Amino acid sequence: MYTITEYDSPTDSIGKVIFNVATNKLVSAGKLTLKESDIDDFELSVNQNNPLFGRVKPLQTHIVLKQDNTILFKGRALKPKREMTSSGQFVQSFSFESILAYLLDSTQRFREVHNTSPADFFRLLITAHNSQVPAYKQFKVGNVDVTNSTDNVYRFIDYANTYNTIKDKLISRLGGFLRVRIESDGNYIDYLKDPGKEHSTDNPIKVGRNLKSASVEIDPTNVITRFIPLGATIESNNPNGETNVANPRITIASVNGGRDYIDIPELQAVFGIINGTNVWDDVHTPETLKPKAEQWVRDQTAAEEHWTISAVEIGLDRFKTFNVSDSYQFINPAVAEPQLLRITQKVIDVLSPHSSSLTIGDKKKTLTQYQSDALNAAKQVDVLKSRVAAQTARIVTITKEMESTNEALSSAQKELSSLKNEYDKLIEDIGNKDFKAIMSKLTELENRTTTIITNLGDIGQNVLDLEEFKTDQLKVNADQVTVNSDVETRLKKLEGATNNGK
């Protein structure tokens, strides 16, 4: 399962195992959060018996978390915290951040970059980072497949750290994701358009199989039905040399019949008029702004879905691990239509290794999808209502049948109690009654018992078997009903008298 190894310094080659679920549990809590678009982190709490207790040095102590032989996390310690629990136990807690955070330790310098591909621009930023940090914080550029339509970028770099520069100058504009790979010859960093895979048929997130809980929230609050596109700021020429607090922006009014907005009628018919804007700082003319605005309108959606899922994974052959950035088929018709869901974040509790909490990427829905989902949801409610009504009626029927059965059983128990009393009395008086009277009484009792069994049906069969009852009663009263030789003689005489007295 999971193993955590601690290293006193980032350059140590030999570490100490501080947690192995198979051999020891010296960790009070451990939660790893793997993120698609940010730096992974790990929260760890240890008790006094753990080798890590009292020995963590911020930014120097490193840990490696493995699932079997695969490295899930390598990172450095940040904030230590000491506490005493209500049970009197002393615990220390630590936050660790992935080694991707090494990019926070370098600062870029002001520079104008042009006639450069996105891949080369990325390499330029990593090279600047590597020149400022020790060897263990350096990265080798691995796979880069993010580009744009011209495969060319024009950027100004300022004095931000390398991580924020990459996010601002590349990821926020061109998309893509950073991935760190720990190889035998060093740490590699990839910049990928889409590092995930689609699992259309294998390992579905399915109710009754590995799905523990799921929730989806449909949010139409960010919809815009009247769109106001804005371009770059228009610089003012103030003759007095004064600086304006705010300046207007480029709009499409001059190329759109005097209107600085674009209506979206189909969305207005559902949601009414809701104004909203989007800004393109690099667009300086209305003629360029309008096509971008029209494309934005075509891409506009009616709502967003926010998902959270808890699922069982690893530990058993039938359960497999879910990977961040991968998409899996979600199957639970009571929650939503079957669909592929992309995992954007995953939380692992090392003390509960069989289950993980998954965060699904927000999914945008078109107006048609939004209306279709609303209709399907209404139908699903009707189906659930019908099922509830049917189950309620069935419960009422079963309850009445149980009441009737209980009454019959109670009556049978009373009848059987009466039979037992009569059998007891018969056995006590056996010496004082003639044989014909005894046989007559037995026949009467047998008939009454048969009637009870017939009336009770299956319950009667389970409650009493007449022959077993008579046999058991004779055994129970063996000491009291010992048929001595005198009684046997009297019975024989009675039998003879009966046969001769015709």
Secondary structure in CASP SS format (residue, H / E / C, confidence):
PFRMAT SS
TARGET T0000
AUTHOR 0000-0000-0000
METHOD secondary structure of the structure
MODEL  1
M C 1.00
Y E 1.00
T E 1.00
I E 1.00
T E 1.00
E E 1.00
Y E 1.00
D C 1.00
S C 1.00
P C 1.00
T C 1.00
D C 1.00
S C 1.00
I C 1.00
G C 1.00
K E 1.00
V E 1.00
I E 1.00
F E 1.00
N E 1.00
V C 1.00
A C 1.00
T C 1.00
N E 1.00
K C 1.00
L C 1.00
V E 1.00
S E 1.00
A E 1.00
G E 1.00
K E 1.00
L E 1.00
T E 1.00
L E 1.00
K E 1.00
E C 1.00
S C 1.00
D C 1.00
I C 1.00
D C 1.00
D E 1.00
F E 1.00
E E 1.00
L E 1.00
S E 1.00
V E 1.00
N E 1.00
Q C 1.00
N C 1.00
N C 1.00
P C 1.00
L C 1.00
F C 1.00
G C 1.00
R C 1.00
V C 1.00
K C 1.00
P C 1.00
L C 1.00
Q C 1.00
T C 1.00
H E 1.00
I E 1.00
V E 1.00
L E 1.00
K E 1.00
Q E 1.00
D C 1.00
N C 1.00
T E 1.00
I E 1.00
L E 1.00
F E 1.00
K E 1.00
G E 1.00
R E 1.00
A E 1.00
L E 1.00
K E 1.00
P E 1.00
K E 1.00
R E 1.00
E E 1.00
M E 1.00
T C 1.00
S C 1.00
S C 1.00
G C 1.00
Q C 1.00
F E 1.00
V E 1.00
Q E 1.00
S E 1.00
F E 1.00
S E 1.00
F E 1.00
E E 1.00
S E 1.00
I H 1.00
L H 1.00
A H 1.00
Y H 1.00
L H 1.00
L H 1.00
D H 1.00
S C 1.00
T E 1.00
Q C 1.00
R C 1.00
F C 1.00
R E 1.00
E E 1.00
V E 1.00
H E 1.00
N E 1.00
T E 1.00
S C 1.00
P H 1.00
A H 1.00
D H 1.00
F H 1.00
F H 1.00
R H 1.00
L H 1.00
L H 1.00
I H 1.00
T H 1.00
A H 1.00
H H 1.00
N H 1.00
S C 1.00
Q C 1.00
V C 1.00
P C 1.00
A H 1.00
Y H 1.00
K H 1.00
Q C 1.00
F C 1.00
K E 1.00
V E 1.00
G E 1.00
N E 1.00
V E 1.00
D C 1.00
V C 1.00
T C 1.00
N C 1.00
S C 1.00
T C 1.00
D C 1.00
N C 1.00
V E 1.00
Y E 1.00
R E 1.00
F E 1.00
I E 1.00
D C 1.00
Y C 1.00
A C 1.00
N E 1.00
T H 1.00
Y H 1.00
N H 1.00
T H 1.00
I H 1.00
K H 1.00
D H 1.00
K H 1.00
L H 1.00
I H 1.00
S H 1.00
R H 1.00
L H 1.00
G C 1.00
G C 1.00
F E 1.00
L E 1.00
R E 1.00
V E 1.00
R E 1.00
I E 1.00
E E 1.00
S C 1.00
D C 1.00
G E 1.00
N E 1.00
Y E 1.00
I E 1.00
D E 1.00
Y E 1.00
L E 1.00
K C 1.00
D C 1.00
P C 1.00
G C 1.00
K C 1.00
E E 1.00
H E 1.00
S C 1.00
T C 1.00
D C 1.00
N C 1.00
P C 1.00
I E 1.00
K E 1.00
V E 1.00
G C 1.00
R C 1.00
N C 1.00
L E 1.00
K E 1.00
S E 1.00
A E 1.00
S E 1.00
V E 1.00
E E 1.00
I E 1.00
D E 1.00
P C 1.00
T C 1.00
N C 1.00
V C 1.00
I C 1.00
T C 1.00
R E 1.00
F E 1.00
I E 1.00
P E 1.00
L E 1.00
G C 1.00
A C 1.00
T E 1.00
I C 1.00
E C 1.00
S C 1.00
N C 1.00
N C 1.00
P C 1.00
N C 1.00
G C 1.00
E C 1.00
T C 1.00
N C 1.00
V C 1.00
A C 1.00
N C 1.00
P C 1.00
R E 1.00
I C 1.00
T C 1.00
I C 1.00
A H 1.00
S H 1.00
V H 1.00
N C 1.00
G C 1.00
G C 1.00
R C 1.00
D C 1.00
Y C 1.00
I E 1.00
D E 1.00
I C 1.00
P H 1.00
E H 1.00
L H 1.00
Q H 1.00
A H 1.00
V H 1.00
F H 1.00
G C 1.00
I C 1.00
I C 1.00
N E 1.00
G E 1.00
T E 1.00
N E 1.00
V E 1.00
W C 1.00
D C 1.00
D C 1.00
V C 1.00
H C 1.00
T C 1.00
P H 1.00
E H 1.00
T H 1.00
L H 1.00
K H 1.00
P H 1.00
K H 1.00
A H 1.00
E H 1.00
Q H 1.00
W H 1.00
V H 1.00
R H 1.00
D H 1.00
Q C 1.00
T C 1.00
A C 1.00
A E 1.00
E E 1.00
E E 1.00
H E 1.00
W E 1.00
T E 1.00
I E 1.00
S E 1.00
A E 1.00
V E 1.00
E C 1.00
I C 1.00
G C 1.00
L C 1.00
D C 1.00
R C 1.00
F C 1.00
K C 1.00
T C 1.00
F C 1.00
N C 1.00
V C 1.00
S C 1.00
D C 1.00
S E 1.00
Y E 1.00
Q E 1.00
F E 1.00
I E 1.00
N E 1.00
P C 1.00
A C 1.00
V C 1.00
A E 1.00
E E 1.00
P E 1.00
Q E 1.00
L E 1.00
L E 1.00
R E 1.00
I E 1.00
T E 1.00
Q E 1.00
K E 1.00
V E 1.00
I E 1.00
D E 1.00
V C 1.00
L C 1.00
S C 1.00
P C 1.00
H C 1.00
S E 1.00
S E 1.00
S E 1.00
L E 1.00
T E 1.00
I E 1.00
G E 1.00
D E 1.00
K E 1.00
K E 1.00
K E 1.00
T C 1.00
L H 1.00
T H 1.00
Q H 1.00
Y H 1.00
Q H 1.00
S H 1.00
D H 1.00
A H 1.00
L H 1.00
N H 1.00
A H 1.00
A H 1.00
K H 1.00
Q H 1.00
V H 1.00
D H 1.00
V H 1.00
L H 1.00
K H 1.00
S H 1.00
R H 1.00
V H 1.00
A H 1.00
A H 1.00
Q H 1.00
T H 1.00
A H 1.00
R H 1.00
I H 1.00
V H 1.00
T H 1.00
I H 1.00
T H 1.00
K H 1.00
E H 1.00
M H 1.00
E H 1.00
S H 1.00
T H 1.00
N H 1.00
E H 1.00
A H 1.00
L H 1.00
S H 1.00
S H 1.00
A H 1.00
Q H 1.00
K H 1.00
E H 1.00
L H 1.00
S H 1.00
S H 1.00
L H 1.00
K H 1.00
N H 1.00
E H 1.00
Y H 1.00
D H 1.00
K H 1.00
L H 1.00
I H 1.00
E H 1.00
D C 1.00
I H 1.00
G H 1.00
N H 1.00
K C 1.00
D C 1.00
F H 1.00
K H 1.00
A H 1.00
I H 1.00
M H 1.00
S H 1.00
K H 1.00
L H 1.00
T H 1.00
E H 1.00
L H 1.00
E H 1.00
N H 1.00
R H 1.00
T H 1.00
T H 1.00
T H 1.00
I H 1.00
I H 1.00
T H 1.00
N H 1.00
L H 1.00
G C 1.00
D H 1.00
I H 1.00
G H 1.00
Q H 1.00
N H 1.00
V H 1.00
L C 1.00
D C 1.00
L H 1.00
E H 1.00
E H 1.00
F H 1.00
K H 1.00
T H 1.00
D H 1.00
Q H 1.00
L H 1.00
K H 1.00
V H 1.00
N C 1.00
A C 1.00
D C 1.00
Q C 1.00
V C 1.00
T C 1.00
V C 1.00
N C 1.00
S H 1.00
D H 1.00
V H 1.00
E H 1.00
T H 1.00
R H 1.00
L H 1.00
K H 1.00
K H 1.00
L H 1.00
E H 1.00
G H 1.00
A H 1.00
T H 1.00
N H 1.00
N H 1.00
G C 1.00
K C 1.00
END
